[in-house]
Amino acid sequence: MLPLVFVVFIIGYHAFASFGQLREAHAATLRGFVKALEAKDLYTRGHTERVAEFSVLCGKQMGFRGTRLERLEWAALIHDVGKLAVPRDLIRKRGRLTADEYGELQRHAHMVEEILAEVEFLKPMVEIATAHHSNYDGTGYGGVGHADGEEPSLEASILAVADAFDAMTSTRSYRMALSQSYAFSELRRNAGKQFNPEVVESFIAAMEGTNRRYGSPFLHDPVEARRLAEGRVETHG
């Protein structure tokens, strides 16, 4: 009896070790995508890692644990991989994008599926990453909410808020970083339309709980405010 138990233990140990090694390989693959993306645009360096960090903070605030939290983090790490297919001059463009340019940028959401569709372990994360471009009110371009009014998943909604917050509080090629308080006000202004209201409040609570501040402490740019007030929070770049 003892030898059998010992054999089962050894098999289980090696299976666990192999699973751990596989997870490490998966994580290394994702971070390789991140490095390739951020090498393309210096203005977005650190963006993906911050979005992953913010998403995890919000996920924990909303009770996510274990595999669900890990999938959220990994979805955040791949959420912009489609931009590898977008011309660098478009990503770095100063000023507003034309309708055609914005359409090209929007297509990067679907490029994620094409680039990663063959990677079996990423499928749940790809769905989250693609859906985060769908708005809470059923608009957007992430493939969720157009035909039957389906809301994006909580994971996709968290990723959308984290992505928008980092875009607003980071310097881009076309504007300076906005203040954290202004970014919070924009998230709340668009709650119920672009963003899930519950996620917005959970995100703000989680961020305030870190006692850290992001973005410019002073910039409440009236030009940027008018641009944002035209409709939705824009997260390109």
N, C-alpha and C positions, 0 to 999 in steps of 0.2 A: 504493500500500500504506500509506504513512504517513497520508494523510487518513482511511482506513478505521479504522486503529488509533486515530487521534485522536477520531473519531466515537464509537467503542466506549468510549473513556475518558470522554468527556463524558456519554454515556448512563449509564454505570456510576456516575459521580460524582453525577449528579442523582438516580439511584435510591437511592444510599446516603444522600444528603442527605435525601431524602423519607422513607426508612426511619427515619433518626435523628430527624427531626421528628415522625414518627408515634409513635415510642417516647416522646418527650418529652410528646406530647399524652396518651398513655396514662398515663404517670406522673403528669401533672397531674390527670387524671381520678381516679386512685386517691387522691391526696392530698386532693382535694376531698371524697371520701367520708369520709376520716379526719377532716377538719375538721368536717363535718356531724355525725359521730358524737360526737366529743369535745365539741362545743358542747352536746350533750344531757346530758352528765354530767361535771361538773368533776372528780369522783373518778377518772375513767378518762383524764383528759387525759395524753397522753404514752404511754398504754398500748400503742396500736397501733404507734407508732414503736419503742418498746422491744422489743416482741415481734418486729418485723421485724429489728431489730439483733441480738437474741439468736439468732434463727433462722439468720441469715446466718453468725454466728460458729460455730454448731454445724454448719451445712452445710459450711463450709470445713474444720472439724475432721474431718468425715467424707468429705472429698475432693470435694465438689461444686464445680463450676467453670462458668463461662459461662452458657449459657441455663438450665441446671438450677438454678443458684444464683439467677439473676434471677427465675425462676418462683416459687421458694420465698419470696423477699423480697416479691414482689407478692401472693402468696397470703396472707402475713402481714398485708399492708396492708388486705386486704378481709375478714379472717377474722371480724370482728364487725359487718360492715355490716348484717346482719339485725337488729341491735338498734335500728336506726332505726325498726323497726316495733313495738318493745316500749314500753309506756307508761313515761314517765320515772319515775313514782312507784314502779314495780316495780324498775327498775334501781337506784334510790336507797334502796330499803327497808332499814331497820335491822333486824337480827335475821334469823332463819331464814325461808326462804320456805315457804309451804304447798305441798302436793303439786300443787295446781292452778296456783299461781304458778310453781313450778319447771317444770311442764310447758309453760307459756306461754313461759318463758324458753328452754327447750330448742328450741322451734319456730323460734327465730331462726336455727338452723343451716340449716334448710331454706328460710328466707326469703332467704338468700343466693342460692340458685339462682333463685328467682322474680324477685328484683330484678335480677340480672345475667345471666340466661339468654340475653338477646338480644345480649349483647356478645361477639362471636365471639372476639376475641383473649384474653378472660378465661377461656374455658372450662376450660383445664387448671388454672388457679389456683383457679377455683370448686370444682373437684373436690377439690383439696387442702384448701381452707378448710372445705368441708362435712365431709370425712372426718376432720378433726382432732378431731371430737367422738366418734369411734369409739375404743374402748379396745383395747389390745393383745390382751386376752383374748377379744375378740369381743363385749363388751357395749358400752353407750353408745348414742348416738342420732345418729350421723353417717352412717348408711346403709351402713357397711362392717362385715362380720364377723357379721351376723345369720343369713344363710341358709346360707352355705357355709364359715364359719370363715375367710374371707379376712382377712388382716392389713391394717391401714392401710399406705399407702405410707410410705417413709422420710420423705418430705417432710411428710406429715400427722402422722407421729409426732414429728418435730422441732417442728412448730408446736404440737402438744399440750403438749409439755414446756415450751417457751418461754412459752406462754400461762399455764400453771399456775404457773411460777416467778414471772412478773411479778405474777400475782394474789396470790400469797402474800407477796411482798416489797413490796407497795404498800398504802398506806392505802386503805381502802374506807369507805363510809358506815356499814358494820356492824362494822368492827373496825380496829385499828391494823395497821401493817405488821409482818410477822414477820421474824426474822433470816434472813440468807442461809444460815447453817449449818443452821438448822432446815428451811428450804425444801429444801436439798440432801438432808437426811435423809428428808423426806417423799417426794421424788422416788424415792429409793432404796427406801423402804419399799413403794412402789406399783409398782416395776419388776417386770415379768412379769405384772402384772395390768392396771393402767391404762396403763402406759407401756412402751415398747420398752426393754429393759435396755441394749442397745448404745447407743441414743440418749441415755439418761440419763447413762451414763458419759462419752460424748463431749461432752454438753452441760456437765457439771460441769467436765471438763478444759478446755473452751474458755473457760468463765466464769472459772475460776481463773487462766487464762493472761492475762486482761486486767488483773489486779492491781487491779480495782475491786471495791467492796463495795456490795451492794444491800440494802434493807430495814433494819429496826431492828437495831442491833448488840447490843441487850439483850433484846428481847422474845421470850420463850419462853412464851407465854400458855397456862396449863394448861387453860383453858376452850376455847380454840381447838384445843389439842392433842386434847382429848376429842372435839370436833366432827369434826376430821379423821380421828381414829381410828375413827369410826363406819363408815367405808367408804372412799370415794374422795376425792381432793383436789378440792375444790369451787372452780370458777373463775368463778362468776357475779359480775357487776358490773364 
